[in-house]
Amino acid sequence: MSNPFAACVDDDLPRENRVNVALKEGMADKHSGLSTLDPHLSPLGNYWDELNNDILEEDGDLDNPPPIR
């Protein structure tokens, strides 16, 4: 995909694909599971935080989050 930001917010793509694009493009840190971009400057805005929260909620453990797959 020519625009990695578009791939990260494309709801038609599976969550894993969006996360993999974010990791590949350096928009996320695979060790912390957090975005390395300032959310105020990012074209993704707060979307990345919402994506992280969705991942944690699906895995069911907000106190001990798993690494991004």
N, CA and C atoms as a LAMMPS dump frame, in Angstrom:
ITEM: TIMESTEP
0
ITEM: NUMBER OF ATOMS
207
ITEM: BOX BOUNDS ff ff ff
-5.0000000000000000e+02 5.0000000000000000e+02
-5.0000000000000000e+02 5.0000000000000000e+02
-5.0000000000000000e+02 5.0000000000000000e+02
ITEM: ATOMS id mol type element x y z
1 1 1 N 0.855 -1.167 0
2 1 2 C 0 0 0
3 1 3 C 0.902 1.232 0
4 2 1 N 0.565 2.219 -0.809
5 2 2 C 1.438 3.373 -0.957
6 2 3 C 1.406 4.321 0.239
7 3 1 N 0.326 4.359 0.981
8 3 2 C 0.221 5.246 2.135
9 3 3 C 0.041 4.406 3.397
10 4 1 N 1.114 4.27 4.207
11 4 2 C 1.002 3.43 5.401
12 4 3 C -0.018 3.947 6.41
13 5 1 N -0.217 5.266 6.463
14 5 2 C -1.205 5.809 7.39
15 5 3 C -2.608 5.344 7.004
16 6 1 N -2.878 5.325 5.706
17 6 2 C -4.189 4.866 5.24
18 6 3 C -4.396 3.399 5.598
19 7 1 N -3.346 2.602 5.499
20 7 2 C -3.455 1.176 5.831
21 7 3 C -3.755 0.973 7.309
22 8 1 N -3.25 1.852 8.155
23 8 2 C -3.453 1.699 9.6
24 8 3 C -4.862 2.062 10.032
25 9 1 N -5.526 2.866 9.26
26 9 2 C -6.875 3.284 9.643
27 9 3 C -7.953 2.667 8.76
28 10 1 N -7.549 1.781 7.85
29 10 2 C -8.5 1.129 6.951
30 10 3 C -9.263 0.051 7.709
31 11 1 N -10.518 0.316 8.02
32 11 2 C -11.318 -0.631 8.795
33 11 3 C -11.622 -1.916 8.04
34 12 1 N -11.406 -1.913 6.717
35 12 2 C -11.647 -3.129 5.942
36 12 3 C -10.515 -4.137 6.102
37 13 1 N -9.359 -3.68 6.573
38 13 2 C -8.238 -4.587 6.806
39 13 3 C -8.371 -5.224 8.184
40 14 1 N -7.975 -6.485 8.326
41 14 2 C -7.965 -7.097 9.659
42 14 3 C -7.04 -6.331 10.602
43 15 1 N -7.35 -6.358 11.902
44 15 2 C -6.551 -5.645 12.899
45 15 3 C -5.075 -6.01 12.801
46 16 1 N -4.772 -7.295 12.608
47 16 2 C -3.381 -7.725 12.555
48 16 3 C -2.642 -7.057 11.404
49 17 1 N -3.314 -6.87 10.275
50 17 2 C -2.681 -6.203 9.144
51 17 3 C -2.368 -4.75 9.471
52 18 1 N -3.312 -4.068 10.138
53 18 2 C -3.074 -2.66 10.494
54 18 3 C -1.901 -2.55 11.455
55 19 1 N -1.835 -3.456 12.432
56 19 2 C -0.741 -3.424 13.399
57 19 3 C 0.576 -3.726 12.71
58 20 1 N 0.594 -4.705 11.821
59 20 2 C 1.826 -5.049 11.113
60 20 3 C 2.322 -3.891 10.263
61 21 1 N 1.413 -3.18 9.61
62 21 2 C 1.807 -2.008 8.829
63 21 3 C 2.409 -0.953 9.749
64 22 1 N 1.777 -0.724 10.892
65 22 2 C 2.285 0.277 11.838
66 22 3 C 3.679 -0.096 12.319
67 23 1 N 3.906 -1.368 12.616
68 23 2 C 5.229 -1.809 13.058
69 23 3 C 6.249 -1.646 11.942
70 24 1 N 5.892 -2.074 10.746
71 24 2 C 6.809 -2.011 9.606
72 24 3 C 7.203 -0.573 9.29
73 25 1 N 6.259 0.337 9.391
74 25 2 C 6.515 1.728 9.038
75 25 3 C 7.085 2.537 10.203
76 26 1 N 7.368 1.887 11.325
77 26 2 C 7.955 2.592 12.455
78 26 3 C 6.969 3.448 13.219
79 27 1 N 5.683 3.178 13.048
80 27 2 C 4.669 3.961 13.744
81 27 3 C 4.323 3.347 15.092
82 28 1 N 4.959 2.217 15.407
83 28 2 C 4.707 1.564 16.688
84 28 3 C 5.983 0.885 17.154
85 29 1 N 6.083 0.709 18.443
86 29 2 C 7.203 0.01 19.052
87 29 3 C 6.704 -1.364 19.475
88 30 1 N 7.23 -2.42 18.861
89 30 2 C 6.689 -3.759 19.123
90 30 3 C 6.939 -4.231 20.543
91 31 1 N 7.893 -3.624 21.248
92 31 2 C 8.19 -4.071 22.606
93 31 3 C 7.221 -3.476 23.622
94 32 1 N 6.872 -2.226 23.442
95 32 2 C 5.973 -1.591 24.406
96 32 3 C 4.518 -1.666 23.967
97 33 1 N 4.311 -1.866 22.668
98 33 2 C 2.945 -1.867 22.163
99 33 3 C 2.361 -0.474 22.051
100 34 1 N 3.201 0.541 22.183
101 34 2 C 2.717 1.916 22.133
102 34 3 C 3.211 2.611 20.878
103 35 1 N 2.464 3.58 20.439
104 35 2 C 2.861 4.369 19.288
105 35 3 C 4.096 5.184 19.622
106 36 1 N 5.004 5.296 18.653
107 36 2 C 6.18 6.137 18.848
108 36 3 C 5.93 7.542 18.315
109 37 1 N 4.755 7.771 17.761
110 37 2 C 4.424 9.094 17.247
111 37 3 C 3.699 9.907 18.303
112 38 1 N 3.943 11.205 18.294
113 38 2 C 3.175 12.1 19.159
114 38 3 C 1.74 12.127 18.629
115 39 1 N 0.761 11.717 19.425
116 39 2 C -0.61 11.657 18.913
117 39 3 C -1.156 13.006 18.466
118 40 1 N -0.588 14.093 18.98
119 40 2 C -1.066 15.413 18.582
120 40 3 C -0.542 15.801 17.204
121 41 1 N 0.584 15.203 16.793
122 41 2 C 1.168 15.511 15.495
123 41 3 C 0.833 14.448 14.456
124 42 1 N 0.381 13.314 14.904
125 42 2 C 0.159 12.175 14.024
126 42 3 C -1.102 12.338 13.187
127 43 1 N -1.019 11.976 11.897
128 43 2 C -2.234 11.952 11.083
129 43 3 C -3.234 10.915 11.592
130 44 1 N -2.748 9.966 12.39
131 44 2 C -3.641 8.96 12.949
132 44 3 C -4.425 9.502 14.136
133 45 1 N -3.976 10.622 14.699
134 45 2 C -4.659 11.191 15.856
135 45 3 C -4.711 10.204 17.001
136 46 1 N -5.862 10.056 17.594
137 46 2 C -6.022 9.127 18.712
138 46 3 C -6.37 7.721 18.249
139 47 1 N -6.413 7.503 16.956
140 47 2 C -6.803 6.191 16.447
141 47 3 C -5.876 5.096 16.966
142 48 1 N -4.574 5.397 17.035
143 48 2 C -3.635 4.369 17.478
144 48 3 C -3.912 3.954 18.924
145 49 1 N -4.22 4.917 19.79
146 49 2 C -4.556 4.587 21.174
147 49 3 C -5.804 3.712 21.229
148 50 1 N -6.782 4.029 20.394
149 50 2 C -7.999 3.221 20.361
150 50 3 C -7.699 1.809 19.875
151 51 1 N -6.816 1.688 18.884
152 51 2 C -6.432 0.371 18.376
153 51 3 C -5.735 -0.435 19.465
154 52 1 N -4.82 0.203 20.196
155 52 2 C -4.146 -0.489 21.298
156 52 3 C -5.154 -0.946 22.346
157 53 1 N -6.106 -0.089 22.687
158 53 2 C -7.119 -0.454 23.678
159 53 3 C -7.96 -1.63 23.199
160 54 1 N -8.298 -1.639 21.905
161 54 2 C -9.063 -2.759 21.352
162 54 3 C -8.281 -4.056 21.473
163 55 1 N -6.988 -4.005 21.2
164 55 2 C -6.145 -5.199 21.291
165 55 3 C -6.119 -5.696 22.727
166 56 1 N -5.928 -4.792 23.677
167 56 2 C -5.863 -5.192 25.081
168 56 3 C -7.194 -5.764 25.553
169 57 1 N -8.29 -5.135 25.134
170 57 2 C -9.602 -5.624 25.546
171 57 3 C -9.871 -7.015 24.982
172 58 1 N -9.449 -7.257 23.741
173 58 2 C -9.664 -8.571 23.137
174 58 3 C -8.846 -9.635 23.851
175 59 1 N -7.654 -9.273 24.299
176 59 2 C -6.805 -10.237 24.993
177 59 3 C -7.221 -10.397 26.45
178 60 1 N -8.034 -9.468 26.953
179 60 2 C -8.656 -9.636 28.251
180 60 3 C -7.806 -9.336 29.467
181 61 1 N -6.632 -8.743 29.312
182 61 2 C -5.799 -8.468 30.481
183 61 3 C -5.206 -7.074 30.36
184 62 1 N -5.896 -6.099 30.912
185 62 2 C -5.439 -4.719 30.804
186 62 3 C -4.255 -4.424 31.714
187 63 1 N -4.065 -5.207 32.785
188 63 2 C -2.952 -4.963 33.695
189 63 3 C -1.639 -5.536 33.183
190 64 1 N -1.705 -6.596 32.403
191 64 2 C -0.508 -7.234 31.854
192 64 3 C -0.683 -7.404 30.354
193 65 1 N -0.559 -6.306 29.611
194 65 2 C -0.829 -6.391 28.182
195 65 3 C 0.206 -7.256 27.461
196 66 1 N -0.246 -8.036 26.5
197 66 2 C 0.676 -8.84 25.711
198 66 3 C 1.373 -7.967 24.675
199 67 1 N 2.477 -8.429 24.123
200 67 2 C 3.116 -7.659 23.054
201 67 3 C 2.237 -7.672 21.808
202 68 1 N 2.402 -6.664 20.985
203 68 2 C 1.66 -6.628 19.723
204 68 3 C 2.145 -7.765 18.853
205 69 1 N 1.205 -8.473 18.263
206 69 2 C 1.585 -9.603 17.421
207 69 3 C 1.874 -9.134 16.028
